[in-house]
């Protein structure tokens, strides 16, 4: 397979009033994971040039199964994290740097700069 799961379709809307197909999960060490461009929550607009608009879920799955070896996907990135399964990785990773990883070194540098400035002023 391509290494990812999808949700959505005209018969199984994942987002209210939207029958689009979305990536729900990227499988570790699968083709999509190794490629690195596809992300959970991406909306898939087309597969090998075939528009996915107004398809039932099972018809979209069938398109992916028959996509062949070289697959071209047209996607739309989610603009902001959504609640629920789309934004949740499930493995305890937030997907970004914790705020403390940025603030702590920055504050340490600022404190060192102030200390050096004060020491320099005392010598004058």
Backbone as CSV, one residue per row, in Angstrom:
resi,resn,N_x,N_y,N_z,CA_x,CA_y,CA_z,C_x,C_y,C_z
1,UNK,0.813,-1.197,0.000,0.000,0.000,0.000,0.849,1.250,0.000
2,UNK,0.179,2.360,0.081,0.854,3.656,0.054,1.320,4.102,1.437
3,UNK,0.869,3.417,2.466,1.354,3.710,3.815,0.580,4.767,4.565
4,UNK,-0.678,4.968,4.198,-1.504,5.894,4.969,-2.965,5.476,4.892
5,UNK,-3.738,5.930,5.876,-5.173,5.666,5.929,-5.917,6.947,5.574
6,UNK,-7.113,6.770,5.032,-7.942,7.921,4.686,-9.287,7.837,5.388
7,UNK,-9.917,9.000,5.518,-11.282,9.112,6.033,-12.024,10.066,5.116
8,UNK,-13.344,10.021,5.186,-14.161,10.942,4.415,-14.841,10.272,3.245
9,UNK,-15.516,11.081,2.451,-16.298,10.621,1.319,-17.735,11.095,1.459
10,UNK,-18.488,10.969,0.385,-19.875,11.455,0.426,-20.726,10.678,1.418
11,UNK,-20.361,9.435,1.658,-21.142,8.587,2.559,-20.594,8.540,3.982
12,UNK,-19.413,9.110,4.210,-18.789,9.084,5.541,-18.080,10.407,5.809
13,UNK,-18.811,11.497,5.802,-18.180,12.802,5.976,-17.402,12.859,7.282
14,UNK,-16.143,13.227,7.153,-15.274,13.358,8.332,-15.403,14.751,8.917
15,UNK,-15.515,15.754,8.055,-15.720,17.139,8.460,-17.140,17.510,8.065
16,UNK,-17.855,18.134,8.968,-19.241,18.492,8.713,-19.386,19.305,7.424
17,UNK,-20.348,18.937,6.604,-20.621,19.597,5.318,-19.442,19.565,4.352
18,UNK,-18.603,18.551,4.448,-17.443,18.424,3.561,-17.236,16.928,3.280
19,UNK,-17.399,16.540,2.039,-17.264,15.122,1.696,-15.878,14.794,1.152
20,UNK,-14.905,15.656,1.429,-13.537,15.453,0.942,-12.875,14.254,1.621
21,UNK,-11.764,13.825,1.016,-10.973,12.711,1.542,-9.774,13.297,2.285
22,UNK,-9.538,12.824,3.508,-8.454,13.319,4.351,-7.522,12.177,4.754
23,UNK,-6.266,12.512,4.997,-5.294,11.557,5.532,-5.527,11.484,7.033
24,UNK,-5.860,10.299,7.525,-6.116,10.152,8.961,-4.901,9.627,9.711
25,UNK,-4.048,8.871,9.021,-2.901,8.262,9.710,-1.810,7.939,8.700
26,UNK,-0.588,8.273,9.056,0.584,7.892,8.269,1.216,6.698,8.982
27,UNK,1.380,5.599,8.281,1.935,4.389,8.892,3.457,4.480,8.946
28,UNK,4.008,4.223,10.119,5.460,4.249,10.305,6.136,3.306,9.313
29,UNK,7.188,3.786,8.690,7.991,3.038,7.726,7.242,2.678,6.436
30,UNK,6.056,3.246,6.215,5.344,3.051,4.952,5.870,4.025,3.903
31,UNK,5.385,3.898,2.689,5.854,4.735,1.583,5.650,6.227,1.869
32,UNK,4.483,6.608,2.366,4.209,8.023,2.642,5.105,8.552,3.763
33,UNK,5.335,7.735,4.772,6.201,8.123,5.892,7.632,8.334,5.408
34,UNK,8.119,7.406,4.594,9.495,7.492,4.094,9.672,8.664,3.136
35,UNK,8.636,8.991,2.364,8.687,10.134,1.462,8.705,11.436,2.256
36,UNK,7.890,11.526,3.300,7.925,12.653,4.218,7.108,13.877,3.842
37,UNK,6.487,13.901,2.700,5.746,15.102,2.297,4.298,15.110,2.754
38,UNK,3.657,13.962,2.825,2.258,13.875,3.219,2.153,13.973,4.734
39,UNK,1.123,14.661,5.217,0.930,14.822,6.654,-0.482,14.415,7.040
40,UNK,-0.622,13.960,8.268,-1.945,13.653,8.793,-2.766,14.934,8.779
41,UNK,-4.003,14.820,8.321,-4.877,15.979,8.230,-4.903,16.621,6.857
42,UNK,-3.986,16.233,5.966,-4.005,16.775,4.606,-5.280,16.331,3.893
43,UNK,-5.837,17.238,3.091,-6.983,16.908,2.248,-6.424,16.465,0.895
44,UNK,-6.857,15.307,0.426,-6.389,14.801,-0.868,-7.414,15.203,-1.928
45,UNK,-6.966,16.019,-2.867,-7.859,16.539,-3.899,-7.907,15.644,-5.137
46,UNK,-6.764,15.009,-5.468,-6.709,14.169,-6.672,-5.623,13.114,-6.534
47,UNK,-5.829,11.993,-7.204,-4.857,10.896,-7.279,-4.569,10.643,-8.753
48,UNK,-3.302,10.799,-9.140,-2.896,10.619,-10.541,-3.797,11.416,-11.492
49,UNK,-4.144,12.626,-11.084,-4.965,13.503,-11.913,-6.457,13.264,-11.823
50,UNK,-6.874,12.224,-11.114,-8.303,11.905,-10.966,-8.853,12.615,-9.731
51,UNK,-9.808,13.524,-9.963,-10.422,14.315,-8.901,-11.181,13.405,-7.927
52,UNK,-11.009,13.648,-6.623,-11.687,12.841,-5.603,-13.004,13.455,-5.144
53,UNK,-13.402,14.561,-5.751,-14.622,15.246,-5.326,-15.848,14.362,-5.558
54,UNK,-16.724,14.351,-4.585,-18.010,13.645,-4.642,-17.885,12.134,-4.830
55,UNK,-16.868,11.550,-4.203,-16.716,10.087,-4.238,-17.147,9.484,-2.907
56,UNK,-17.689,8.272,-2.973,-17.935,7.523,-1.745,-16.586,7.055,-1.207
57,UNK,-16.541,6.770,0.073,-15.290,6.351,0.712,-14.701,5.123,0.011
58,UNK,-15.512,4.114,-0.222,-14.988,2.875,-0.819,-14.459,3.113,-2.234
59,UNK,-15.047,4.063,-2.974,-14.561,4.375,-4.326,-13.205,5.080,-4.262
60,UNK,-13.032,5.937,-3.263,-11.734,6.595,-3.074,-10.674,5.559,-2.704
61,UNK,-11.020,4.636,-1.816,-10.084,3.574,-1.429,-9.676,2.774,-2.660
62,UNK,-10.623,2.466,-3.509,-10.342,1.691,-4.720,-9.392,2.451,-5.653
63,UNK,-9.562,3.766,-5.757,-8.642,4.573,-6.565,-7.210,4.467,-6.042
64,UNK,-7.059,4.537,-4.731,-5.720,4.416,-4.143,-5.146,3.026,-4.378
65,UNK,-5.955,2.010,-4.240,-5.473,0.630,-4.436,-5.000,0.391,-5.862
66,UNK,-5.622,1.064,-6.813,-5.286,0.872,-8.217,-4.381,1.980,-8.761
67,UNK,-3.775,2.748,-7.898,-2.991,3.910,-8.326,-1.683,3.527,-9.011
68,UNK,-1.183,2.339,-8.752,0.070,1.913,-9.371,1.274,2.226,-8.495
69,UNK,2.453,2.103,-9.105,3.702,2.273,-8.358,4.081,3.746,-8.201
70,UNK,4.016,4.517,-9.272,4.295,5.957,-9.218,2.984,6.687,-9.027
71,UNK,2.811,7.293,-7.863,1.546,7.922,-7.513,1.753,9.421,-7.357
72,UNK,0.873,10.180,-7.968,0.888,11.634,-7.843,-0.353,12.056,-7.069
73,UNK,-0.139,12.787,-5.986,-1.251,13.268,-5.168,-1.306,14.788,-5.223
74,UNK,-2.489,15.318,-5.381,-2.706,16.751,-5.238,-3.368,16.928,-3.881
75,UNK,-2.719,17.688,-3.010,-3.222,17.810,-1.641,-3.399,19.273,-1.259
76,UNK,-4.151,19.466,-0.196,-4.300,20.776,0.419,-3.968,20.609,1.895
77,UNK,-2.980,21.364,2.363,-2.600,21.287,3.775,-3.692,21.870,4.642
78,UNK,-3.846,21.314,5.817,-4.781,21.932,6.759,-4.187,23.260,7.187
79,UNK,-5.036,24.247,7.332,-4.561,25.588,7.661,-4.267,25.738,9.141
80,UNK,-4.993,25.003,9.954,-4.765,25.061,11.392,-5.092,23.709,11.981
81,UNK,-4.479,23.387,13.126,-4.787,22.096,13.755,-6.271,22.004,14.083
82,UNK,-6.827,20.822,13.912,-8.224,20.588,14.220,-8.326,19.711,15.455
83,UNK,-9.461,19.779,16.121,-9.695,18.903,17.266,-9.947,17.491,16.769
84,UNK,-9.705,16.527,17.608,-10.021,15.155,17.247,-8.867,14.438,16.588
85,UNK,-9.173,13.379,15.870,-8.141,12.485,15.344,-7.174,13.134,14.374
86,UNK,-7.592,14.152,13.628,-6.719,14.722,12.608,-5.472,15.331,13.213
87,UNK,-5.620,16.107,14.279,-4.467,16.776,14.862,-3.711,15.947,15.883
88,UNK,-4.198,14.766,16.194,-3.610,13.951,17.259,-2.724,12.870,16.663
89,UNK,-1.477,12.815,17.104,-0.555,11.818,16.576,-0.683,10.486,17.294
90,UNK,-1.054,10.512,18.574,-1.269,9.273,19.303,-0.015,8.636,19.852
91,UNK,1.157,9.205,19.581,2.379,8.588,20.078,3.073,9.455,21.129
92,UNK,2.351,10.449,21.641,2.909,11.295,22.694,3.745,12.441,22.183
93,UNK,3.919,12.574,20.881,4.700,13.665,20.333,3.785,14.808,19.949
94,UNK,4.210,16.025,20.244,3.400,17.177,19.886,3.677,17.625,18.470
95,UNK,4.777,17.208,17.887,5.083,17.593,16.532,5.891,18.862,16.435
96,UNK,6.267,19.467,17.544,7.039,20.706,17.527,7.930,20.799,18.743
97,UNK,8.680,21.891,18.819,9.539,22.102,19.974,8.720,22.605,21.152
98,UNK,8.986,22.121,22.343,8.313,22.678,23.510,8.780,24.117,23.713
99,UNK,7.909,24.936,24.236,8.232,26.340,24.457,9.458,26.496,25.344
100,UNK,9.618,25.631,26.316,10.767,25.709,27.226,12.089,25.502,26.491
101,UNK,12.078,24.726,25.407,13.308,24.483,24.649,13.795,25.752,23.971
102,UNK,12.917,26.701,23.783,13.298,27.973,23.179,13.561,29.020,24.257
103,UNK,12.684,29.079,25.264,12.781,30.118,26.285,13.975,29.953,27.218
104,UNK,14.248,28.741,27.664,15.311,28.530,28.643,16.680,28.958,28.109
105,UNK,17.101,28.490,26.917,18.391,28.958,26.402,18.403,30.471,26.145
106,UNK,17.288,31.013,25.685,17.205,32.457,25.443,17.364,33.257,26.724
107,UNK,16.699,32.815,27.784,16.821,33.496,29.072,18.226,33.351,29.645
108,UNK,18.850,32.197,29.444,20.210,31.987,29.927,21.176,32.932,29.207
109,UNK,21.018,33.093,27.914,21.870,34.024,27.160,21.657,35.461,27.614
110,UNK,20.390,35.835,27.844,20.093,37.196,28.307,20.707,37.444,29.675
111,UNK,20.602,36.473,30.573,21.177,36.628,31.906,22.704,36.750,31.827
112,UNK,23.341,35.961,30.975,24.793,36.036,30.807,25.203,37.398,30.252
113,UNK,24.429,37.923,29.315,24.739,39.231,28.738,24.631,40.334,29.789
114,UNK,23.617,40.280,30.618,23.442,41.277,31.683,24.589,41.175,32.678
115,UNK,24.973,39.957,33.038,26.071,39.760,33.991,27.370,40.335,33.426
116,UNK,27.654,40.068,32.154,28.876,40.592,31.522,28.838,42.112,31.482
117,UNK,27.688,42.679,31.139,27.551,44.135,31.092,27.795,44.753,32.464
118,UNK,27.228,44.157,33.497,27.424,44.690,34.855,28.883,44.573,35.293
119,UNK,29.528,43.478,34.988,30.955,43.297,35.336,31.815,44.312,34.591
120,UNK,31.472,44.554,33.327,32.237,45.500,32.506,32.092,46.900,33.068
121,UNK,30.868,47.288,33.520,30.633,48.625,34.070,31.385,48.825,35.394
122,UNK,31.528,47.743,36.191,32.216,47.859,37.469,33.694,48.150,37.266
123,UNK,34.279,47.705,36.192,35.705,47.923,35.929,35.983,49.313,35.437
124,UNK,34.982,50.030,35.006,35.195,51.393,34.477,35.267,52.403,35.566
